[in-house]
Amino acid sequence: STSSSTANDYFTKPFLSVDFGYSSTYVTPIVCGVPIAGGIRRLDIGGKLLTNYLKELVSYRQFNLLDDTHVMELARRNVC
């Protein structure tokens, strides 16, 4: 028999909810279906920072994409 996740796991198993935004990321611990307010964290890392970092990596190693944000934004969205 294999075990698989079910809707009931939401209420019985603890987990982290991670919400990636454009300029920030929120991490919320959830236990028994209830968010733990004291454990919620906001990180100033989001899609914009990751896109800019990817632009730098690719530009130094392959092509100069520092002015082509839309190209790296599309690549990041397709991969993430």
Backbone hydrogen bonds, N-H to C=O, Kabsch-Sander energy under -0.5 kcal/mol:
donor,donor_aa,acceptor,acceptor_aa,energy
9,D,6,T,-1.1
10,Y,6,T,-0.5
10,Y,7,A,-0.9
11,F,8,N,-1.3
12,T,8,N,-0.8
12,T,9,D,-0.5
13,K,9,D,-2.8
15,F,30,I,-2.4
17,S,28,T,-2.9
18,V,16,L,-0.6
19,D,17,S,-0.5
19,D,26,Y,-3.0
20,F,18,V,-0.6
21,G,19,D,-0.5
21,G,24,S,-2.6
25,T,43,L,-2.5
26,Y,19,D,-2.2
27,V,41,R,-2.7
28,T,17,S,-2.8
30,I,15,F,-3.1
31,V,34,V,-2.3
33,G,10,Y,-0.7
34,V,31,V,-1.9
36,I,29,P,-2.7
37,A,35,P,-0.9
39,G,36,I,-1.8
40,I,37,A,-1.1
41,R,27,V,-2.5
43,L,25,T,-3.2
45,I,43,L,-1.2
47,G,21,G,-2.7
48,K,22,Y,-2.9
50,L,46,G,-2.0
51,T,47,G,-2.6
52,N,48,K,-2.4
53,Y,49,L,-2.3
54,L,50,L,-2.5
55,K,51,T,-2.3
56,E,52,N,-1.9
57,L,53,Y,-2.4
58,V,54,L,-2.7
59,S,55,K,-2.4
60,Y,56,E,-2.1
61,R,57,L,-1.3
62,Q,58,V,-3.3
63,F,58,V,-0.7
65,L,63,F,-1.1
68,D,65,L,-1.3
69,T,67,D,-0.5
71,V,68,D,-0.7
72,M,68,D,-1.4
73,E,69,T,-2.7
74,L,70,H,-2.0
75,A,71,V,-2.0
76,R,72,M,-2.9
77,R,73,E,-2.3
78,N,74,L,-2.0
79,V,75,A,-1.7
80,C,76,R,-3.0
